[in-house]
Amino acid sequence: MQEFQRKYPSSIEAMSVTKRYRINVSTSVKGQHTYDCTVDVEGMSMEEVLAQSDRLVALLDARYPAPAP
């Protein structure tokens, strides 16, 4: 591995992926939960970033379902 790093130092850096999820959950006076979320990802394609965001939204929708009308 060290030999590979010496020959291709930027390749190792390019494989590094950094993810950060920020979620703010609020509760209204009526007890309704709302959320804002952000997905920050470095080292992945836009399609992969959007897939991460979609998974996060699906998890939050399941955890904090919209109230029935």
VEXRO-49645 format. One record per residue (C-alpha): x, y, z. Coordinates in steps of 0.5 Angstrom, whole numbers, plus 500, padded with zeros to 3 digits. Layout:
REM residues N
XYZ ...
***
This chain:
REM residues 69
500500500 506505502 509504495 502505492 502512496 508514493 507512486 500515486 499520492 493524489 489517488 489516495 486523497 481522491 478516494 477519501 469521502 467526507 460526509 456531514 449531515 445536519 438536521 434541525 427538528 422543531 416542534 410546533 405549538 400544536 405538537 407537529 414535528 418539522 425538520 430541515 436537513 442538509 447533506 454535505 458530501 465531498 468525494 462523491 458524484 452528484 448522483 451519489 450525493 442526491 441518493 444520500 439526501 433522498 435516504 435521509 429525507 425518507 428516514 426523517 419522513 418515516 420518523 416524523 410523519 405528516 399529521 393526518 388532515 
***
